[in-house]
Amino acid sequence: MGLLSNRIDRSSLKPGDHIYSWRTAYIYAHHGIFVGDDRVIHFTRRGQEVGTGTVLDLILVSSGPSRNHTHCPTCVPPNEGHGVVSSCLNCFLAGGVLYRFEYSVNAAHFLAKARGGTCTLAVADPNEIVVHRAKHLLQNGFGCYDVFKNNCEDFAIYCKTGLLVLEGRTMGQSGQAVSIIGGPIAAVLSTPMRLVTTNVYGMAATAIGVYCASRYATDIGMRADVAKVEAEDLTRRLSSGLFQVLEPPLAVIDLPSTS
């Protein structure tokens, strides 16, 4: 792995690795925890890799795994349940390329990665603890899926670090969610620069600066609103309602009648 790419060979995988694979057009990446024996534990929205409960799902689903990809008999994604599933590596990748998420990177390396969702400043726990968390959540769930606050990357980062954002009204720890939202915010915040300069390069530099600052400040390794929560305590709090992530309603799209 290096500055330009986190791509790895399967032979270098170790149980406890946080892995991901970009989907079509690099719109989003799907994340999970490799636990050994060719198995990956990952978080979905009732078997669907990503979802918002809105018509935006039409775009997101179209960028997902190829419709021609056939899941093996042991890896058919469930349509119900708590969303944490176990798949073989081939089904998880769905024909995509294998990447490994980086931890404990320095600030320069973090900011040099233009796209969020590939690395973090946070320190990872030992691999055996990571695998334990993933297997525990496979049996007990990780709350309701939310594409911006509780998604597959949030799940994998929690398994690796045990860190959770405690303030329910703020964004989760997902780097790619920050990237999706941070870009438009950076563009809006840089607009007042037009009053100072009409130089397009100056405005672009300001937008990039705002974007990088937002990524850095919201990284799980920098946030002040996080705490270490053990997996057993997390699932106990979820079951008792002390932690809540409300799931957006499933989108219902009316198709024209053929009759």
C-alpha positions as CSV (number, residue, x, y, z in Angstrom):
1,M,0.0,0.0,0.0
2,G,1.1,3.6,-0.6
3,L,0.1,7.1,-1.0
4,L,-1.6,6.6,-4.3
5,S,-3.4,3.4,-3.7
6,N,-4.4,1.0,-0.9
7,R,-4.8,-1.9,-3.3
8,I,-3.5,-5.2,-2.0
9,D,-3.2,-8.9,-3.0
10,R,-5.3,-11.5,-1.3
11,S,-2.2,-13.3,-0.1
12,S,-1.4,-10.4,2.2
13,L,-4.8,-10.5,4.0
14,K,-4.9,-11.1,7.7
15,P,-7.8,-11.7,10.0
16,G,-8.9,-8.4,11.4
17,D,-8.1,-6.4,8.3
18,H,-10.6,-3.6,7.3
19,I,-11.0,-4.0,3.6
20,Y,-13.1,-2.3,1.0
21,S,-13.9,-2.3,-2.7
22,W,-15.0,0.6,-4.9
23,R,-18.2,0.1,-6.9
24,T,-19.0,1.2,-10.4
25,A,-17.8,4.8,-11.2
26,Y,-16.2,5.1,-7.7
27,I,-19.5,6.5,-6.4
28,Y,-19.0,4.7,-3.1
29,A,-17.0,1.8,-1.6
30,H,-18.3,-1.1,0.4
31,H,-16.4,-1.9,3.6
32,G,-16.1,-5.0,5.8
33,I,-13.8,-6.9,8.2
34,F,-11.9,-9.9,7.0
35,V,-12.1,-12.6,9.7
36,G,-10.2,-15.4,8.1
37,D,-11.3,-18.6,6.3
38,D,-12.2,-16.5,3.2
39,R,-15.0,-14.8,5.2
40,V,-15.9,-11.1,5.4
41,I,-18.3,-9.6,7.9
42,H,-20.0,-6.4,6.7
43,F,-23.0,-4.2,7.4
44,T,-25.8,-3.8,5.0
45,R,-29.3,-2.3,4.8
46,R,-31.3,-5.6,4.9
47,G,-28.9,-7.2,2.5
48,Q,-28.6,-4.1,0.3
49,E,-25.1,-2.6,0.4
50,V,-26.3,1.0,0.6
51,G,-29.6,2.8,0.9
52,T,-31.1,6.1,1.9
53,G,-34.8,5.2,1.7
54,T,-35.2,7.8,-1.1
55,V,-35.1,7.9,-4.9
56,L,-31.3,8.4,-4.5
57,D,-31.2,4.7,-4.1
58,L,-31.8,4.3,-7.8
59,I,-28.4,5.9,-8.5
60,L,-26.6,4.1,-5.6
61,V,-28.0,0.7,-6.5
62,S,-27.1,1.2,-10.1
63,S,-23.5,1.7,-9.1
64,G,-23.4,-1.4,-7.0
65,P,-22.3,-5.0,-7.9
66,S,-23.0,-6.2,-11.3
67,R,-26.4,-7.8,-11.7
68,N,-24.7,-10.7,-13.4
69,H,-22.7,-11.5,-10.3
70,T,-24.1,-14.7,-8.8
71,H,-23.7,-15.2,-5.1
72,C,-22.5,-18.6,-4.0
73,P,-25.1,-20.7,-2.1
74,T,-23.8,-19.8,1.3
75,C,-23.6,-16.0,0.7
76,V,-27.1,-15.1,-0.5
77,P,-27.8,-11.7,1.2
78,P,-30.7,-11.9,3.6
79,N,-33.6,-9.5,2.9
80,E,-34.5,-9.2,6.6
81,G,-32.6,-9.3,9.9
82,H,-30.3,-6.8,11.5
83,G,-28.1,-6.2,8.4
84,V,-24.7,-7.6,9.6
85,V,-23.9,-10.4,7.3
86,S,-21.0,-12.9,6.6
87,S,-19.9,-13.4,3.0
88,C,-17.1,-15.1,1.2
89,L,-14.4,-12.8,-0.1
90,N,-15.5,-13.2,-3.8
91,C,-19.1,-12.2,-3.0
92,F,-18.0,-9.3,-0.9
93,L,-15.8,-8.0,-3.7
94,A,-18.5,-8.7,-6.3
95,G,-15.9,-8.5,-9.1
96,G,-14.2,-5.4,-7.7
97,V,-10.7,-4.8,-6.6
98,L,-9.5,-5.5,-3.1
99,Y,-8.2,-2.5,-0.9
100,R,-7.1,-2.3,2.7
101,F,-8.1,0.7,4.9
102,E,-5.2,2.3,6.7
103,Y,-5.0,3.3,10.3
104,S,-2.6,5.5,12.3
105,V,-1.7,7.6,9.3
106,N,0.0,11.0,9.9
107,A,-1.8,14.2,9.0
108,A,0.2,14.8,5.8
109,H,-0.7,11.3,4.5
110,F,-4.3,11.8,5.5
111,L,-4.7,15.1,3.7
112,A,-2.9,13.8,0.6
113,K,-5.7,11.3,0.2
114,A,-8.1,13.4,-1.8
115,R,-11.0,11.0,-1.4
116,G,-12.3,10.1,2.1
117,G,-13.0,6.6,3.2
118,T,-9.5,5.2,2.7
119,C,-7.6,6.0,5.9
120,T,-7.9,7.5,9.3
121,L,-5.7,9.0,12.0
122,A,-7.2,6.7,14.6
123,V,-5.2,3.8,16.1
124,A,-6.5,0.3,15.4
125,D,-6.9,-2.3,18.2
126,P,-5.2,-5.8,18.0
127,N,-6.6,-8.0,15.3
128,E,-8.0,-10.6,17.7
129,I,-10.2,-7.9,19.3
130,V,-11.3,-6.7,15.9
131,V,-12.4,-10.2,14.9
132,H,-14.2,-10.6,18.2
133,R,-16.2,-7.4,17.7
134,A,-17.1,-8.3,14.1
135,K,-18.3,-11.8,15.1
136,H,-20.2,-10.5,18.1
137,L,-22.0,-7.9,15.9
138,L,-22.8,-10.6,13.3
139,Q,-24.9,-12.3,16.0
140,N,-26.3,-9.2,17.6
141,G,-26.5,-6.5,15.0
142,F,-25.2,-2.9,14.7
143,G,-28.4,-0.9,14.9
144,C,-30.3,0.5,12.0
145,Y,-28.5,1.3,8.8
146,D,-28.1,4.9,7.9
147,V,-26.1,5.9,4.8
148,F,-24.8,9.1,6.5
149,K,-24.7,8.1,10.2
150,N,-24.4,4.3,10.5
151,N,-23.1,2.7,7.4
152,C,-20.7,-0.1,6.4
153,E,-17.6,2.0,6.9
154,D,-18.8,3.1,10.3
155,F,-19.3,-0.6,11.2
156,A,-15.7,-1.5,10.0
157,I,-14.1,1.5,11.8
158,Y,-15.9,0.6,15.0
159,C,-14.7,-3.0,14.8
160,K,-11.2,-1.8,14.3
161,T,-11.2,0.9,17.0
162,G,-14.1,0.4,19.4
163,L,-14.8,4.1,19.0
164,L,-18.4,5.5,18.6
165,V,-19.7,9.0,18.1
166,L,-21.9,9.7,21.2
167,E,-23.8,12.7,19.9
168,G,-26.7,11.3,18.0
169,R,-27.3,14.6,16.0
170,T,-23.9,14.6,14.4
171,M,-22.4,12.6,11.5
172,G,-21.0,9.2,12.0
173,Q,-17.3,8.4,11.6
174,S,-17.6,7.5,7.9
175,G,-14.9,9.2,5.8
176,Q,-16.8,8.7,2.5
177,A,-19.9,10.3,4.0
178,V,-17.9,13.3,5.0
179,S,-16.5,13.5,1.5
180,I,-20.0,13.4,-0.1
181,I,-21.2,16.2,2.2
182,G,-17.9,18.1,2.6
183,G,-17.5,18.8,-1.1
184,P,-20.8,20.9,-1.5
185,I,-20.2,22.5,1.9
186,A,-16.7,23.6,0.8
187,A,-18.1,25.0,-2.4
188,V,-20.7,27.0,-0.5
189,L,-18.3,28.3,2.1
190,S,-15.8,29.4,-0.6
191,T,-18.4,31.4,-2.4
192,P,-17.8,34.6,-0.3
193,M,-14.3,34.6,-1.8
194,R,-15.8,36.2,-4.9
195,L,-16.1,39.4,-2.9
196,V,-12.3,39.4,-2.4
197,T,-11.1,37.9,-5.7
198,T,-12.4,36.7,-9.0
199,N,-9.3,34.5,-9.5
200,V,-10.7,31.0,-10.1
201,Y,-7.5,29.5,-8.8
202,G,-7.8,31.4,-5.5
203,M,-11.4,30.2,-5.1
204,A,-10.5,26.6,-5.9
205,A,-7.6,26.7,-3.4
206,T,-10.0,28.0,-0.7
207,A,-12.6,25.3,-1.5
208,I,-9.9,22.6,-1.3
209,G,-8.7,24.0,2.0
210,V,-12.2,24.0,3.5
211,Y,-12.8,20.5,2.3
212,C,-9.5,19.2,3.7
213,A,-10.1,21.0,7.0
214,S,-13.6,19.4,7.3
215,R,-12.2,15.9,6.6
216,Y,-9.5,16.4,9.2
217,A,-11.7,17.8,11.9
218,T,-14.4,15.1,11.5
219,D,-12.0,12.1,11.3
220,I,-12.7,9.6,14.1
221,G,-9.1,10.0,15.3
222,M,-9.6,13.7,15.9
223,R,-13.1,14.1,17.2
224,A,-13.8,14.9,20.8
225,D,-17.3,13.4,20.9
226,V,-16.2,9.8,20.7
227,A,-15.8,7.1,23.3
228,K,-14.5,3.6,23.6
229,V,-17.5,1.2,23.8
230,E,-17.1,-2.5,24.1
231,A,-19.2,-4.6,21.7
232,E,-21.1,-6.3,24.5
233,D,-22.0,-2.9,26.0
234,L,-22.9,-1.6,22.6
235,T,-25.4,-4.3,21.8
236,R,-26.8,-4.1,25.4
237,R,-27.4,-0.3,24.9
238,L,-28.9,-0.9,21.5
239,S,-31.3,-3.5,22.8
240,S,-32.3,-1.2,25.7
241,G,-32.8,1.9,23.5
242,L,-29.9,3.9,25.0
243,F,-28.3,4.1,21.5
244,Q,-30.7,4.8,18.7
245,V,-30.2,5.2,15.0
246,L,-33.6,5.6,13.3
247,E,-33.7,3.8,10.0
248,P,-35.1,5.9,7.1
249,P,-38.3,4.3,5.6
250,L,-37.9,2.1,2.6
251,A,-38.5,4.0,-0.6
252,V,-41.7,3.0,-2.5
253,I,-41.5,3.7,-6.2
254,D,-44.8,3.3,-8.1
255,L,-44.3,1.8,-11.6
256,P,-46.8,2.5,-14.4
257,S,-49.3,-0.3,-14.9
258,T,-48.9,-2.5,-17.9
259,S,-52.6,-3.4,-18.1
